[in-house]
């Protein structure tokens, strides 16, 4: 325990299954440090920064409870780490791997730089079930179809989670630290209070949300997660995105629990959720092998796609004023809470790309800025899927009808009325298409189209035909 180890904290604000912190605590005195650099500042959305502020404060408190001190710094990681090595006399730096293109490149450069200085660098996996390069076809090519990737993943074991870190021996060397507030992460945005009332951005919050999911939602997950009013989705994605919850812990817990329960129903629902964790791995596999897809289509034919300018339509979409209630409800939920139900995300995204013919990058940027679960790999995969330009993409002719989707998955309009209170008195028979309601029905509900609620900004049938023409052009 004589050596001092710097643990570079990134997307791993947790004590449970934090392998870099766990091994450092076993092997020496620990200096945990979070470094906010220019890349993090420029690449994070407003909602992610809000979450990071609270996650850092929570993790700082957690480290203090186990007799340590989280150092908070701002600047170039190489410079900060080099300064810390000098100040603490450390000879080791541990970190958990990240897999975004910039992070992979930077980490490789840092490993080479510090290794030349005889500094011991150890990296650990703990963010995914499988690292992005682990599961490939027999010829080494990456999978582009999820079903094949999922089947192949079953042949690979998921490494065990490490135990919770319950104590560390802190370095005796004093090290200066910024406060979390010095990072200026909290955005001056009107939805700060509403997000705060929706989420507890802590490791305990993550565990509590998982317990609620396990107790009240899992057995209804497969079918129920498609109905936004029922809120049977897990709500775990922001905790996974920021590393306050370990995917490996969820995976092994559910598999072990399924064996103990011995119920086919439980096992089936648990596997459906595990499947979502594997989708997450699949997204990172795609990002690793095709890093250009954050801005360019995977299918090169789509470079010729004729996108519309549509700035006014884009703003209407962002503001939840398209005139299509399910789309607008989703966009309002996003603005209020930093979250949107997955089924509604697909409908809202499809509407932007196919009804309005606005480039998927505009939607991806807006989601990345406003989602508390913003994740580069998943966001990129999702938008390319909707556009039809990515891996395992939705076929070009699949254009979600926002009316029938609404009728099917929010039949009584409960979700719509929650987020569009101006429509709360519209009968369920007209809630999905209020523009078809008779004048007396609108009057009784205090709705005036284009005043209290907008008329549709595009006609569904005409927009669908236009989209198909554009897709046929590149086909």
Sine and cosine of phi, psi and omega as CSV:
sin_phi,cos_phi,sin_psi,cos_psi,sin_omega,cos_omega
0.00,0.00,0.27,0.96,-0.04,-1.00
-0.99,0.15,-0.40,0.91,-0.07,-1.00
-0.99,0.13,0.40,-0.92,0.01,-1.00
-0.94,-0.34,0.74,-0.68,-0.07,-1.00
-0.85,-0.53,0.81,-0.58,0.14,-0.99
-1.00,0.09,0.80,-0.60,0.07,-1.00
-0.95,-0.32,0.92,-0.39,-0.02,-1.00
-1.00,0.08,0.93,-0.36,-0.03,-1.00
-1.00,0.06,0.78,-0.63,0.06,-1.00
-0.83,-0.56,-0.97,-0.26,0.04,-1.00
-0.99,-0.11,0.89,0.46,-0.05,-1.00
-0.44,-0.90,0.87,0.50,-0.06,-1.00
-1.00,0.05,0.90,0.44,-0.05,-1.00
-0.47,-0.88,0.37,-0.93,0.09,-1.00
-0.99,-0.16,-0.38,0.92,0.00,-1.00
-1.00,0.04,0.83,-0.56,0.00,-1.00
0.82,0.57,0.81,0.58,0.15,-0.99
-0.92,-0.39,1.00,0.05,-0.18,-0.98
-0.87,0.49,-0.62,0.78,0.00,-1.00
-0.89,0.45,-0.72,0.69,0.00,-1.00
-0.93,0.37,-0.63,0.77,-0.01,-1.00
-0.88,0.48,-0.76,0.65,-0.04,-1.00
-0.94,0.34,-0.58,0.81,0.06,-1.00
-0.90,0.44,-0.65,0.76,-0.01,-1.00
-0.90,0.44,-0.52,0.86,0.02,-1.00
-0.97,0.22,-0.44,0.90,-0.23,-0.97
-0.94,-0.34,-0.19,0.98,-0.03,-1.00
-0.05,-1.00,-0.17,-0.99,0.11,-0.99
-0.98,0.20,0.59,-0.81,-0.21,-0.98
-0.90,-0.44,0.73,-0.69,0.13,-0.99
-0.87,-0.50,1.00,-0.05,0.03,-1.00
-0.98,0.18,0.71,-0.70,-0.04,-1.00
-0.67,-0.74,0.69,-0.72,0.18,-0.98
-0.95,-0.32,0.75,-0.67,-0.03,-1.00
-0.87,-0.50,0.89,-0.46,0.04,-1.00
-0.99,-0.12,0.95,-0.32,-0.07,-1.00
-0.97,-0.26,0.04,-1.00,-0.05,-1.00
-0.88,0.47,-0.57,0.82,-0.01,-1.00
-0.92,0.40,-0.71,0.71,0.01,-1.00
-0.87,0.50,-0.67,0.74,-0.04,-1.00
-0.89,0.46,-0.69,0.72,-0.09,-1.00
-0.99,0.14,-0.40,0.92,-0.12,-0.99
-0.99,-0.13,-0.14,0.99,-0.03,-1.00
-1.00,-0.08,0.60,-0.80,0.08,-1.00
-0.99,0.15,0.17,-0.98,-0.04,-1.00
-0.88,0.48,-0.69,0.73,-0.02,-1.00
-0.92,0.39,-0.62,0.79,0.03,-1.00
-0.91,0.42,-0.60,0.80,0.03,-1.00
-0.92,0.39,-0.65,0.76,0.06,-1.00
-0.85,0.53,-0.73,0.68,-0.03,-1.00
-0.91,0.42,-0.67,0.75,0.00,-1.00
-0.86,0.50,-0.66,0.75,0.03,-1.00
-0.82,0.58,-0.75,0.66,-0.04,-1.00
-0.96,0.27,-0.57,0.82,0.04,-1.00
-0.91,0.42,-0.65,0.76,0.02,-1.00
-0.90,0.43,-0.70,0.71,0.03,-1.00
-0.88,0.48,-0.65,0.76,0.01,-1.00
-0.91,0.41,-0.70,0.72,-0.03,-1.00
-0.93,0.37,-0.58,0.81,0.05,-1.00
-0.87,0.49,-0.67,0.74,0.05,-1.00
-0.91,0.42,-0.66,0.75,0.00,-1.00
-0.89,0.46,-0.68,0.73,0.01,-1.00
-0.90,0.43,-0.62,0.79,0.02,-1.00
-0.89,0.45,-0.60,0.80,-0.01,-1.00
-0.92,0.40,-0.39,0.92,0.02,-1.00
-0.96,-0.27,0.46,0.89,0.14,-0.99
0.96,0.28,0.40,0.92,0.03,-1.00
-0.88,-0.47,0.00,-1.00,0.04,-1.00
-0.69,-0.72,0.83,-0.55,0.07,-1.00
-0.99,0.11,0.87,-0.49,0.06,-1.00
-1.00,0.09,0.75,-0.66,0.04,-1.00
-0.92,-0.40,0.83,-0.56,-0.02,-1.00
-0.72,-0.69,0.29,-0.96,0.03,-1.00
-0.74,-0.67,0.73,-0.69,0.02,-1.00
0.60,-0.80,-0.21,-0.98,0.03,-1.00
-0.94,0.33,0.83,-0.55,-0.05,-1.00
-0.81,0.59,-0.63,0.78,0.00,-1.00
-0.88,0.48,-0.72,0.70,-0.03,-1.00
-0.92,0.39,-0.69,0.73,-0.03,-1.00
-0.91,0.42,-0.71,0.70,-0.01,-1.00
-0.90,0.43,-0.65,0.76,0.01,-1.00
-0.89,0.45,-0.66,0.75,0.03,-1.00
-0.90,0.43,-0.66,0.75,0.01,-1.00
-0.91,0.41,-0.62,0.79,0.06,-1.00
-0.85,0.53,-0.68,0.74,-0.01,-1.00
-0.93,0.37,-0.67,0.74,-0.08,-1.00
-0.95,0.30,-0.49,0.87,-0.09,-1.00
-0.96,-0.29,-0.12,0.99,-0.09,-1.00
0.88,0.48,0.43,0.90,0.03,-1.00
-0.95,0.30,0.48,-0.88,0.06,-1.00
-0.84,-0.54,0.08,1.00,-0.06,-1.00
-0.71,-0.71,0.62,-0.78,0.15,-0.99
-0.77,-0.64,0.82,-0.58,0.04,-1.00
-0.92,-0.40,0.57,-0.82,0.15,-0.99
-0.42,-0.91,0.39,-0.92,0.11,-0.99
-1.00,0.00,0.65,-0.76,-0.13,-0.99
-0.93,0.38,0.55,-0.84,0.21,-0.98
-0.87,-0.49,0.34,-0.94,-0.19,-0.98
-0.78,-0.62,0.14,0.99,0.12,-0.99
-0.93,0.37,0.51,-0.86,-0.06,-1.00
-0.79,0.61,-0.71,0.70,-0.01,-1.00
-0.90,0.43,-0.66,0.75,-0.02,-1.00
-0.91,0.41,-0.66,0.75,0.02,-1.00
-0.88,0.48,-0.69,0.72,-0.01,-1.00
-0.91,0.41,-0.72,0.69,-0.01,-1.00
-0.90,0.44,-0.69,0.72,-0.04,-1.00
-0.90,0.44,-0.63,0.78,0.03,-1.00
-0.89,0.46,-0.67,0.74,0.02,-1.00
-0.91,0.41,-0.66,0.76,0.01,-1.00
-0.92,0.39,-0.64,0.77,0.05,-1.00
-0.86,0.51,-0.71,0.70,0.01,-1.00
-0.90,0.43,-0.69,0.72,-0.05,-1.00
-0.89,0.46,-0.76,0.65,-0.07,-1.00
-0.97,0.25,-0.51,0.86,0.05,-1.00
-0.89,0.46,-0.60,0.80,0.05,-1.00
-0.89,0.45,-0.43,0.90,0.02,-1.00
-1.00,-0.05,0.23,0.97,0.01,-1.00
0.90,0.43,0.47,0.88,0.10,-1.00
-1.00,-0.03,0.74,-0.67,-0.01,-1.00
-0.99,0.15,0.88,-0.47,0.03,-1.00
-0.96,-0.29,0.81,-0.58,0.09,-1.00
-0.83,-0.56,0.77,-0.64,0.03,-1.00
-0.89,-0.45,0.47,-0.88,-0.08,-1.00
-0.72,-0.70,0.46,-0.89,0.10,-1.00
-0.99,-0.15,0.66,-0.75,0.00,-1.00
-0.24,-0.97,0.02,1.00,-0.07,-1.00
-1.00,-0.07,-0.52,0.85,-0.05,-1.00
-0.86,-0.51,0.09,-1.00,0.16,-0.99
-0.98,0.22,-0.66,0.75,0.01,-1.00
-0.70,-0.71,0.68,-0.73,0.03,-1.00
-0.91,0.41,0.45,-0.89,-0.20,-0.98
-0.88,0.48,-0.38,0.92,-0.03,-1.00
-0.99,-0.13,0.01,1.00,-0.16,-0.99
-0.97,0.23,-0.64,0.77,-0.10,-0.99
-0.95,-0.30,0.93,-0.36,0.01,-1.00
-0.69,-0.73,0.16,-0.99,0.12,-0.99
-0.93,0.37,0.18,-0.98,-0.03,-1.00
-0.86,0.51,-0.51,0.86,-0.01,-1.00
-1.00,0.04,0.07,1.00,0.03,-1.00
1.00,-0.03,-0.11,0.99,0.01,-1.00
-0.96,0.28,0.49,-0.87,0.04,-1.00
-0.97,0.24,0.40,-0.92,0.08,-1.00
-0.98,0.18,0.61,-0.79,0.10,-1.00
-0.90,-0.43,-0.03,1.00,0.03,-1.00
-0.86,-0.50,0.80,-0.60,-0.12,-0.99
-0.89,0.45,-0.68,0.74,-0.06,-1.00
-0.83,0.55,-0.68,0.73,0.03,-1.00
-0.92,0.40,-0.64,0.77,0.02,-1.00
-0.90,0.43,-0.68,0.73,-0.01,-1.00
-0.87,0.49,-0.72,0.69,0.01,-1.00
-0.89,0.45,-0.66,0.75,0.01,-1.00
-0.91,0.42,-0.55,0.83,-0.03,-1.00
-0.91,0.41,-0.43,0.90,-0.01,-1.00
-0.92,0.39,-0.32,0.95,0.00,-1.00
-1.00,0.06,-0.06,1.00,-0.04,-1.00
-0.90,-0.43,0.74,-0.67,0.03,-1.00
-0.98,0.20,0.49,-0.87,0.06,-1.00
-1.00,-0.07,0.80,-0.60,-0.06,-1.00
-0.88,0.48,0.49,-0.87,-0.05,-1.00
-0.94,0.35,0.51,-0.86,0.10,-0.99
-0.98,0.21,0.48,-0.87,0.08,-1.00
-1.00,-0.01,0.33,-0.95,-0.08,-1.00
-0.95,0.32,0.28,-0.96,0.04,-1.00
-0.90,0.45,0.67,-0.74,0.08,-1.00
-0.98,0.18,0.87,-0.50,-0.07,-1.00
-0.94,-0.33,-0.23,0.97,0.07,-1.00
-0.31,-0.95,0.51,-0.86,0.12,-0.99
-0.68,-0.74,0.41,-0.91,0.11,-0.99
-0.99,-0.15,0.92,-0.38,-0.06,-1.00
-0.98,0.22,0.46,-0.89,0.09,-1.00
-0.91,0.41,0.61,-0.79,0.01,-1.00
-0.99,0.16,-0.18,0.98,-0.01,-1.00
-0.98,0.20,0.80,-0.59,0.04,-1.00
-0.95,0.32,0.72,-0.70,-0.01,-1.00
-0.77,-0.64,0.73,-0.68,0.02,-1.00
-0.94,0.34,0.53,-0.85,0.00,-1.00
-0.60,-0.80,0.57,-0.82,0.17,-0.99
-0.98,0.20,0.30,-0.95,0.21,-0.98
-0.99,0.10,0.31,-0.95,0.04,-1.00
-0.88,0.47,-0.60,0.80,0.00,-1.00
-0.89,0.46,-0.47,0.88,0.02,-1.00
-0.89,0.46,-0.36,0.93,0.01,-1.00
-0.97,0.23,-0.23,0.97,0.07,-1.00
0.82,0.58,0.78,0.62,-0.06,-1.00
-1.00,0.04,-0.44,0.90,-0.07,-1.00
-0.95,0.30,0.88,-0.47,-0.04,-1.00
-0.98,0.21,0.50,-0.87,0.07,-1.00
-1.00,0.07,0.98,0.22,-0.08,-1.00
-0.81,-0.58,0.51,-0.86,-0.07,-1.00
-0.95,0.32,-0.23,0.97,-0.05,-1.00
-0.98,-0.17,0.28,0.96,0.02,-1.00
-0.87,0.50,-0.73,0.69,-0.07,-1.00
-0.92,0.39,-0.61,0.79,-0.03,-1.00
-0.95,0.33,-0.57,0.82,0.08,-1.00
-0.92,0.39,-0.66,0.75,-0.02,-1.00
-0.87,0.50,-0.58,0.81,-0.01,-1.00
-0.98,0.19,-0.20,0.98,-0.05,-1.00
-1.00,-0.09,-0.56,0.83,-0.17,-0.99
-0.81,-0.58,0.54,-0.84,0.25,-0.97
-0.94,-0.33,0.98,-0.20,-0.15,-0.99
-0.99,0.11,0.86,0.50,-0.03,-1.00
-0.73,-0.68,0.25,-0.97,0.07,-1.00
-0.90,0.43,-0.63,0.78,0.06,-1.00
-0.89,0.45,-0.64,0.77,0.05,-1.00
-0.86,0.51,-0.65,0.76,0.02,-1.00
-0.88,0.47,-0.72,0.70,-0.02,-1.00
-0.91,0.41,-0.65,0.76,0.01,-1.00
-0.90,0.43,-0.66,0.76,0.01,-1.00
-0.91,0.42,-0.63,0.78,0.04,-1.00
-0.91,0.41,-0.65,0.76,0.03,-1.00
-0.89,0.47,-0.65,0.76,0.03,-1.00
-0.90,0.43,-0.68,0.73,0.03,-1.00
-0.88,0.48,-0.70,0.71,-0.04,-1.00
-0.90,0.43,-0.66,0.75,-0.09,-1.00
-0.98,0.20,-0.65,0.76,-0.20,-0.98
-0.93,-0.38,-0.25,0.97,-0.19,-0.98
-0.82,-0.57,-0.53,0.85,-0.19,-0.98
-0.83,0.56,-0.68,0.74,-0.07,-1.00
-0.92,0.39,-0.23,0.97,0.02,-1.00
-0.91,-0.41,0.24,0.97,-0.23,-0.97
-0.91,0.41,-0.75,0.67,-0.17,-0.99
-0.83,0.55,-0.74,0.67,-0.03,-1.00
-1.00,-0.05,-0.63,0.77,-0.10,-0.99
-0.92,0.39,-0.46,0.89,-0.07,-1.00
-0.93,0.37,-0.19,0.98,0.03,-1.00
-1.00,0.08,-0.16,0.99,-0.10,-0.99
-0.95,-0.31,0.97,-0.26,-0.16,-0.99
-0.88,0.48,-0.54,0.84,-0.02,-1.00
-0.93,0.38,-0.42,0.91,-0.04,-1.00
-0.99,0.13,-0.31,0.95,0.06,-1.00
0.76,0.65,0.72,0.69,-0.01,-1.00
-1.00,-0.08,0.09,1.00,0.14,-0.99
-0.95,0.31,0.25,-0.97,-0.21,-0.98
-0.98,0.20,-0.47,0.88,-0.11,-0.99
0.88,0.48,0.44,0.90,-0.01,-1.00
-0.99,-0.11,-0.19,0.98,-0.14,-0.99
-0.86,0.52,-0.65,0.76,0.01,-1.00
-0.92,0.39,-0.50,0.86,0.02,-1.00
-0.95,0.31,-0.57,0.82,0.09,-1.00
-0.95,0.32,-0.63,0.78,-0.04,-1.00
-0.90,0.43,-0.56,0.83,-0.02,-1.00
-0.99,-0.16,0.00,1.00,0.04,-1.00
0.97,0.25,0.40,0.92,0.12,-0.99
-0.99,0.10,-0.14,0.99,0.02,-1.00
-0.65,-0.76,0.65,-0.76,-0.03,-1.00
-1.00,-0.09,0.80,-0.60,0.07,-1.00
-0.88,0.48,-0.58,0.81,0.00,-1.00
-0.91,0.42,-0.63,0.78,0.02,-1.00
-0.89,0.46,-0.71,0.71,0.02,-1.00
-0.88,0.48,-0.72,0.70,-0.03,-1.00
-0.85,0.52,-0.81,0.58,-0.08,-1.00
-0.94,0.35,-0.58,0.82,0.02,-1.00
-0.89,0.45,-0.73,0.68,-0.04,-1.00
-0.92,0.38,-0.63,0.78,0.03,-1.00
-0.91,0.42,-0.69,0.72,0.00,-1.00
-0.92,0.40,-0.68,0.73,0.00,-1.00
-0.89,0.46,-0.65,0.76,0.00,-1.00
-0.88,0.47,-0.64,0.77,0.03,-1.00
-0.91,0.42,-0.66,0.75,-0.03,-1.00
-0.94,0.35,-0.67,0.74,-0.04,-1.00
-0.93,0.37,-0.63,0.78,0.03,-1.00
0.93,0.37,0.45,0.90,-0.02,-1.00
-0.94,-0.33,0.78,-0.62,0.04,-1.00
-0.88,0.47,-0.61,0.79,-0.02,-1.00
-0.90,0.43,-0.71,0.70,0.01,-1.00
-0.90,0.44,-0.71,0.71,-0.02,-1.00
-0.87,0.49,-0.65,0.76,-0.01,-1.00
-0.90,0.43,-0.71,0.71,-0.02,-1.00
-0.94,0.34,-0.61,0.79,0.05,-1.00
-0.89,0.47,-0.65,0.76,0.01,-1.00
-0.92,0.38,-0.55,0.84,0.05,-1.00
-0.89,0.45,-0.62,0.78,0.03,-1.00
-0.95,0.30,-0.66,0.75,0.05,-1.00
-0.86,0.52,-0.59,0.81,0.04,-1.00
-0.84,0.54,-0.60,0.80,0.04,-1.00
-0.92,0.38,-0.58,0.81,0.08,-1.00
-0.90,0.44,-0.58,0.82,0.01,-1.00
-0.96,0.27,-0.53,0.85,0.15,-0.99
-0.84,0.54,-0.65,0.76,0.01,-1.00
-0.88,0.48,-0.70,0.71,0.08,-1.00
-0.87,0.49,-0.68,0.74,-0.01,-1.00
-0.86,0.51,-0.66,0.75,0.01,-1.00
-0.88,0.48,-0.65,0.76,0.00,-1.00
-0.95,0.30,-0.52,0.86,0.10,-1.00
-0.89,0.47,-0.68,0.73,0.02,-1.00
-0.90,0.43,-0.68,0.73,-0.02,-1.00
-0.91,0.42,-0.61,0.79,0.00,-1.00
-0.91,0.41,-0.73,0.68,-0.07,-1.00
-0.99,0.15,-0.42,0.91,-0.04,-1.00
-0.75,-0.66,0.91,0.42,-0.09,-1.00
-0.89,0.46,-0.38,0.92,-0.02,-1.00
-0.93,0.36,-0.22,0.98,-0.10,-0.99
-0.96,0.29,-0.09,1.00,0.09,-1.00
-0.92,0.40,-0.42,0.91,-0.01,-1.00
-0.78,-0.63,-0.33,0.94,-0.06,-1.00
-0.86,-0.51,0.50,-0.86,0.00,-1.00
-0.93,0.37,0.60,-0.80,0.10,-1.00
-0.92,0.40,-0.68,0.73,0.07,-1.00
-0.99,0.13,0.94,-0.34,-0.14,-0.99
-0.90,0.43,-0.34,0.94,0.06,-1.00
-0.84,0.54,-0.51,0.86,-0.07,-1.00
-0.96,0.28,-0.11,0.99,0.11,-0.99
-0.91,0.42,-0.37,0.93,-0.02,-1.00
-1.00,-0.07,0.02,1.00,-0.08,-1.00
-0.91,0.41,0.67,-0.74,-0.05,-1.00
-1.00,-0.05,1.00,-0.03,0.02,-1.00
-0.99,0.17,0.45,-0.90,0.05,-1.00
-1.00,-0.02,0.36,-0.93,0.07,-1.00
-0.96,0.28,-0.91,0.41,0.20,-0.98
0.81,0.59,0.71,0.70,-0.03,-1.00
-0.91,0.42,-0.66,0.76,0.02,-1.00
-0.90,0.43,-0.65,0.76,0.03,-1.00
-0.91,0.41,-0.61,0.79,0.04,-1.00
-0.89,0.46,-0.69,0.73,0.01,-1.00
-0.91,0.41,-0.63,0.78,0.04,-1.00
-0.89,0.46,-0.64,0.77,0.03,-1.00
-0.90,0.43,-0.74,0.67,0.00,-1.00
-0.86,0.51,-0.63,0.78,-0.09,-1.00
-1.00,0.07,0.00,1.00,-0.02,-1.00
0.93,0.37,0.70,0.71,-0.02,-1.00
-0.73,-0.68,0.72,0.70,0.00,-1.00
-1.00,0.06,-0.28,0.96,-0.08,-1.00
1.00,-0.01,-0.08,1.00,0.08,-1.00
-0.97,-0.26,0.95,-0.31,-0.20,-0.98
-0.82,0.57,-0.68,0.74,-0.04,-1.00
-0.91,0.42,-0.66,0.75,0.05,-1.00
-0.88,0.47,-0.74,0.67,-0.05,-1.00
-0.91,0.41,-0.62,0.78,0.03,-1.00
-0.88,0.48,-0.68,0.73,0.02,-1.00
-0.89,0.46,-0.69,0.72,-0.01,-1.00
-0.93,0.37,-0.54,0.84,0.07,-1.00
-0.95,0.32,-0.64,0.77,0.06,-1.00
-0.87,0.50,-0.68,0.73,0.01,-1.00
-0.86,0.52,-0.73,0.69,-0.05,-1.00
-0.92,0.39,-0.60,0.80,-0.04,-1.00
-0.97,0.23,-0.60,0.80,-0.20,-0.98
-0.86,-0.50,-0.20,0.98,-0.10,-1.00
0.97,0.24,0.32,0.95,-0.08,-1.00
-0.54,-0.84,0.45,-0.89,0.13,-0.99
-0.58,-0.81,0.68,-0.73,0.02,-1.00
-0.83,0.56,0.63,-0.78,-0.14,-0.99
-0.88,0.48,-0.69,0.73,0.02,-1.00
-0.87,0.50,-0.67,0.74,-0.02,-1.00
-0.94,0.34,-0.56,0.83,0.08,-1.00
-0.83,0.55,-0.70,0.72,-0.02,-1.00
-0.90,0.45,-0.67,0.74,-0.02,-1.00
-0.92,0.38,-0.71,0.70,-0.02,-1.00
-0.91,0.42,-0.65,0.76,0.00,-1.00
-0.92,0.39,-0.70,0.72,0.03,-1.00
-0.87,0.48,-0.63,0.78,0.00,-1.00
-0.88,0.48,-0.71,0.71,-0.01,-1.00
-0.89,0.45,-0.74,0.67,-0.12,-0.99
-0.97,0.24,-0.66,0.75,-0.16,-0.99
-0.98,-0.22,-0.63,0.78,0.05,-1.00
-0.97,0.25,-0.64,0.77,-0.06,-1.00
-0.98,-0.18,-0.20,0.98,0.00,-1.00
0.84,0.54,0.55,0.83,0.04,-1.00
-1.00,-0.07,0.69,-0.72,-0.10,-0.99
-0.80,0.60,0.69,-0.72,-0.04,-1.00
-0.86,0.50,-0.40,0.92,-0.01,-1.00
-0.89,0.45,-0.55,0.84,0.02,-1.00
-0.91,0.41,-0.66,0.75,0.05,-1.00
-0.92,0.38,-0.67,0.74,0.00,-1.00
-0.88,0.48,-0.65,0.76,0.01,-1.00
-0.91,0.42,-0.65,0.76,0.00,-1.00
-0.92,0.38,-0.70,0.71,0.06,-1.00
-0.87,0.49,-0.67,0.74,-0.05,-1.00
-0.91,0.41,-0.50,0.87,-0.01,-1.00
-0.99,0.17,-0.52,0.85,-0.17,-0.98
-0.94,-0.34,-0.19,0.98,-0.01,-1.00
-1.00,0.04,0.74,-0.68,0.09,-1.00
-0.96,0.29,-0.31,0.95,0.05,-1.00
-0.98,-0.21,0.40,0.92,-0.02,-1.00
-0.81,0.59,0.79,-0.62,-0.07,-1.00
-0.56,-0.83,0.83,-0.56,-0.14,-0.99
-0.85,0.53,-0.72,0.70,-0.06,-1.00
-0.92,0.40,-0.76,0.65,-0.05,-1.00
-0.93,0.36,-0.62,0.78,0.01,-1.00
-0.90,0.43,-0.70,0.72,0.01,-1.00
-0.90,0.45,-0.74,0.67,-0.02,-1.00
-0.88,0.48,-0.69,0.72,-0.05,-1.00
-0.89,0.45,-0.70,0.71,-0.03,-1.00
-0.95,0.31,-0.61,0.79,0.06,-1.00
-0.92,0.38,-0.55,0.84,0.04,-1.00
-0.90,0.45,-0.75,0.66,-0.01,-1.00
-0.88,0.48,-0.67,0.74,-0.03,-1.00
-0.94,0.35,-0.33,0.94,-0.05,-1.00
1.00,0.06,0.12,0.99,-0.09,-1.00
-0.98,-0.21,-0.02,1.00,-0.10,-0.99
-0.94,-0.33,-0.26,-0.96,0.03,-1.00
-0.97,0.25,0.57,-0.82,0.04,-1.00
0.78,0.63,0.59,0.81,-0.20,-0.98
-0.96,0.29,0.41,-0.91,0.12,-0.99
-0.90,0.44,0.70,-0.72,0.01,-1.00
-0.87,0.50,0.49,-0.87,-0.11,-0.99
-0.84,0.54,-0.51,0.86,-0.07,-1.00
-1.00,0.09,-0.05,1.00,0.03,-1.00
-1.00,0.06,0.98,-0.22,-0.01,-1.00
-0.86,-0.52,0.94,-0.34,-0.04,-1.00
-0.85,0.53,0.77,-0.63,0.11,-0.99
-1.00,0.05,0.93,-0.37,-0.09,-1.00
-0.91,0.41,-0.33,0.94,0.02,-1.00
-0.98,0.19,-0.79,0.61,-0.03,-1.00
-0.93,0.38,-0.55,0.83,0.08,-1.00
-0.88,0.47,-0.66,0.75,0.02,-1.00
-0.91,0.42,-0.71,0.71,0.00,-1.00
-0.90,0.44,-0.57,0.82,-0.05,-1.00
-0.98,0.19,-0.67,0.74,-0.16,-0.99
-0.96,-0.28,-0.12,0.99,0.08,-1.00
-0.61,-0.80,0.83,0.56,-0.20,-0.98
-0.77,0.64,-0.73,0.68,-0.04,-1.00
-1.00,0.03,-0.02,1.00,0.03,-1.00
0.96,0.27,0.38,0.92,-0.03,-1.00
-0.89,0.46,-0.71,0.70,0.00,-1.00
-0.90,0.43,-0.70,0.72,-0.01,-1.00
-0.86,0.51,-0.74,0.67,-0.06,-1.00
-0.92,0.38,-0.47,0.88,0.04,-1.00
-0.91,0.42,-0.67,0.74,-0.10,-0.99
-0.99,-0.17,-0.23,0.97,0.08,-1.00
-0.84,-0.54,0.96,0.27,-0.07,-1.00
-0.87,0.49,-0.35,0.94,0.04,-1.00
-0.92,0.39,-0.24,0.97,0.03,-1.00
-0.96,-0.29,0.21,0.98,-0.15,-0.99
-0.90,0.44,-0.38,0.92,-0.02,-1.00
-0.98,-0.21,0.10,0.99,0.08,-1.00
-0.96,0.26,0.76,-0.65,0.04,-1.00
-0.87,0.50,0.49,-0.87,-0.04,-1.00
-0.87,0.49,-0.42,0.91,0.00,-1.00
-0.94,0.35,-0.31,0.95,0.00,-1.00
-0.87,-0.50,-0.06,1.00,-0.12,-0.99
-0.89,0.46,-0.47,0.88,-0.06,-1.00
-0.99,0.10,-0.31,0.95,0.02,-1.00
-0.49,-0.87,0.95,0.31,-0.11,-0.99
-0.88,0.48,-0.36,0.93,0.02,-1.00
-0.92,0.39,-0.27,0.96,0.04,-1.00
-1.00,-0.06,-0.07,1.00,-0.02,-1.00
-0.94,0.33,0.65,-0.76,0.06,-1.00
-0.87,0.50,0.39,-0.92,-0.06,-1.00
-0.84,0.54,-0.63,0.77,-0.04,-1.00
-0.93,0.36,-0.54,0.84,0.05,-1.00
-0.92,0.39,-0.69,0.72,0.03,-1.00
-0.90,0.44,-0.67,0.74,-0.02,-1.00
-0.90,0.44,-0.69,0.72,0.00,-1.00
-0.89,0.45,-0.53,0.85,0.00,-1.00
-1.00,0.03,0.07,1.00,-0.02,-1.00
0.85,0.53,0.64,0.76,0.01,-1.00
-0.90,-0.44,0.82,-0.57,0.11,-0.99
-0.87,-0.49,0.91,-0.41,-0.05,-1.00
-0.86,0.50,0.66,-0.75,-0.04,-1.00
0.94,0.34,0.15,0.99,0.11,-0.99
-0.81,-0.59,-0.91,0.42,0.06,-1.00
-1.00,0.07,-0.44,0.90,0.07,-1.00
-0.47,-0.88,0.68,-0.73,-0.10,-1.00
-0.95,0.30,0.51,-0.86,0.23,-0.97
-0.96,0.28,0.35,-0.94,-0.02,-1.00
-0.82,0.58,0.71,-0.70,0.00,-1.00
-0.98,0.20,-0.29,0.96,0.14,-0.99
-0.61,-0.79,0.45,-0.89,0.11,-0.99
-0.99,0.11,0.76,-0.65,-0.10,-1.00
-0.84,0.54,-0.76,0.65,-0.07,-1.00
-0.89,0.46,-0.72,0.69,-0.01,-1.00
-0.91,0.42,-0.65,0.76,0.00,-1.00
-0.91,0.41,-0.62,0.78,0.02,-1.00
-0.90,0.44,-0.71,0.71,-0.01,-1.00
-0.90,0.43,-0.63,0.78,0.04,-1.00
-0.90,0.44,-0.69,0.73,0.01,-1.00
-0.88,0.48,-0.70,0.72,0.00,-1.00
-0.89,0.46,-0.59,0.81,0.06,-1.00
-0.88,0.47,-0.70,0.71,-0.01,-1.00
-0.91,0.42,-0.66,0.75,0.01,-1.00
-0.93,0.36,-0.59,0.81,0.05,-1.00
-0.90,0.43,-0.53,0.85,-0.02,-1.00
-0.87,0.50,-0.67,0.74,0.01,-1.00
-1.00,0.05,-0.32,0.95,-0.02,-1.00
-0.92,0.39,0.00,0.00,0.00,0.00
